[in-house]
Amino acid sequence: MKRLVTFLVSVAFMTGAAGFAVAQTSTQPTTPPPATTPAPAPKDKAAEKKAEMTGKMPAKNAAGLVKSASADSVVVSGKEKVQGAKEMKDAEWTFAIDSKTAIRKAGKAATAADLKPGDQVHVRYMDHDGKATAVAIQVRPATSAAATKPAEKK
């Protein structure tokens, strides 16, 4: 009786393993691919085209210090990478703020009025019709001057 149960279990195991093996095999297309294929578009262009087709634009990021803030916009100054180079250059961005913009300060929800000049922020934004609209603004905790300067030697 034990041998019969062992035999049946092993047959069931083998059948299951064969089923997985068959499911893993790939099927070849019935028609060969065309002889010439167009060159792929650059990655950024392809992402933009895909986003246009789906109606969603990819989010971008910026970080820096708040220069000014109002109920409908915030101006941030920071550094951005120069395309094709390792160096960074000064930059200034103006982001539109709308009802969908999520602003967080000290881990809590905040408003544009809570943003003060000098606040260090990380902005996630999307371009809508040539206008940068903030999706989320995260105020970073301020670093103390004592923590950033090395201790004086006596």
QUIZI-V441234 format. One record per pair of residues at least 12 apart in sequence whose C-alpha atoms are under 10 Angstrom apart, sorted by sequence separation. I is the first residue (numbers start at 1). J is the second residue. D is the distance in whole Angstrom. If there is no record, write none. Layout:
I/J/D, I/J/D
This chain:
64/76/6, 65/77/5, 66/78/9, 78/90/6, 79/91/5, 80/92/9, 103/115/9, 123/135/8, 124/136/5, 125/137/9, 63/76/8, 64/77/5, 65/78/6, 77/90/7, 78/91/5, 79/92/8, 123/136/6, 124/137/6, 62/76/9, 63/77/8, 64/78/4, 65/79/10, 77/91/6, 78/92/6, 97/111/10, 98/112/10, 105/119/10, 122/136/8, 123/137/5, 124/138/9, 62/77/9, 63/78/6, 64/79/7, 76/91/8, 77/92/4, 78/93/8, 97/112/8, 122/137/6, 123/138/6, 62/78/8, 63/79/8, 64/80/10, 76/92/6, 77/93/6, 105/121/9, 121/137/7, 122/138/5, 123/139/9, 62/79/8, 63/80/9, 75/92/7, 76/93/5, 77/94/9, 104/121/10, 121/138/6, 122/139/7, 62/80/8, 75/93/6, 76/94/6, 103/121/10, 120/138/9, 121/139/4, 122/140/7, 74/93/8, 75/94/4, 76/95/8, 119/138/10, 120/139/6, 121/140/5, 74/94/6, 75/95/6, 103/123/9, 119/139/7, 120/140/5, 121/141/9, 73/94/7, 74/95/5, 75/96/9, 102/123/10, 119/140/7, 120/141/7, 121/142/10, 73/95/5, 74/96/7, 102/124/10, 115/137/10, 119/141/8, 120/142/7, 72/95/9, 73/96/4, 74/97/7, 101/124/9, 116/139/10, 119/142/7, 120/143/9, 72/96/6, 73/97/5, 101/125/9, 115/139/8, 118/142/9, 67/92/9, 69/94/9, 71/96/9, 72/97/5, 73/98/8, 112/137/9, 114/139/10, 66/92/10, 67/93/10, 68/94/9, 69/95/10, 70/96/10, 71/97/7, 72/98/6, 111/137/10, 64/91/9, 65/92/10, 66/93/10, 67/94/10, 70/97/9, 71/98/9, 72/99/9, 110/137/9, 64/92/9, 66/94/10, 69/97/10, 95/123/9, 97/125/10, 110/138/10, 62/91/10, 64/93/9, 95/124/10, 96/125/9, 109/138/10, 110/139/9, 62/92/10, 63/93/10, 95/125/8, 96/126/10, 108/138/10, 62/93/8, 95/126/9, 103/134/9, 107/138/9, 108/139/10, 95/127/10, 101/133/8, 102/134/8, 103/135/9, 104/136/8, 105/137/9, 106/138/9, 107/139/9, 100/133/10, 101/134/6, 102/135/6, 103/136/6, 104/137/6, 105/138/6, 106/139/7, 107/140/9, 100/134/9, 101/135/5, 102/136/5, 103/137/5, 104/138/5, 105/139/5, 106/140/8, 107/141/10, 96/131/7, 97/132/9, 98/133/8, 100/135/7, 101/136/5, 102/137/6, 103/138/6, 104/139/6, 105/140/7, 106/141/7, 95/131/8, 96/132/6, 97/133/6, 98/134/8, 99/135/10, 100/136/9, 101/137/7, 102/138/8, 103/139/8, 104/140/9, 105/141/8, 94/131/9, 95/132/5, 96/133/5, 97/134/6, 98/135/8, 74/112/8, 94/132/7, 95/133/5, 96/134/6, 97/135/8, 73/112/8, 74/113/10, 93/132/8, 94/133/9, 95/134/6, 96/135/9, 97/136/9, 71/111/8, 72/112/8, 94/134/9, 95/135/9, 97/137/10, 70/111/10, 71/112/6, 72/113/10, 74/115/8, 76/117/9, 77/118/10, 70/112/6, 71/113/6, 74/116/10, 75/117/9, 76/118/9, 78/120/10, 69/112/7, 70/113/7, 71/114/10, 74/117/10, 76/119/9, 77/120/10, 78/121/10, 69/113/7, 70/114/10, 71/115/10, 76/120/9, 77/121/10, 69/114/9, 70/115/8, 76/121/8, 69/115/6, 70/116/10, 76/122/9, 68/115/8, 69/116/7, 76/123/9, 67/115/10, 68/116/7, 69/117/7, 66/115/7, 67/116/8, 68/117/5, 66/116/7, 67/117/5, 68/118/9, 65/116/9, 66/117/5, 67/118/6, 68/119/10, 65/117/7, 66/118/5, 67/119/8, 65/118/5, 66/119/5, 67/120/10, 64/118/9, 65/119/5, 66/120/6, 64/119/8, 65/120/5, 66/121/7, 64/120/6, 65/121/6, 66/122/10, 63/120/8, 64/121/6, 65/122/9, 63/121/6, 64/122/7, 62/121/8, 63/122/4, 64/123/9, 73/132/10, 74/133/10, 62/122/6, 63/123/6, 73/133/9, 74/134/9, 61/122/7, 62/123/5, 63/124/9, 72/133/10, 73/134/9, 61/123/6, 62/124/7, 60/123/8, 61/124/5, 62/125/8, 74/137/10, 59/123/10, 60/124/6, 61/125/6, 59/124/6, 60/125/5, 61/126/9, 59/125/5, 60/126/6, 58/125/9, 59/126/5, 60/127/8, 57/125/10, 58/126/7, 59/127/8, 57/126/7, 58/127/8, 56/126/9, 57/127/7, 57/128/8, 56/128/10, 60/132/9, 61/134/9, 66/139/9, 59/133/10, 60/134/9, 61/135/10, 63/137/10, 65/139/9, 59/134/9, 60/135/9, 61/136/10, 62/137/10, 63/138/9, 64/139/10, 65/140/10, 59/135/8, 61/137/10, 63/139/10, 64/140/10, 63/140/10
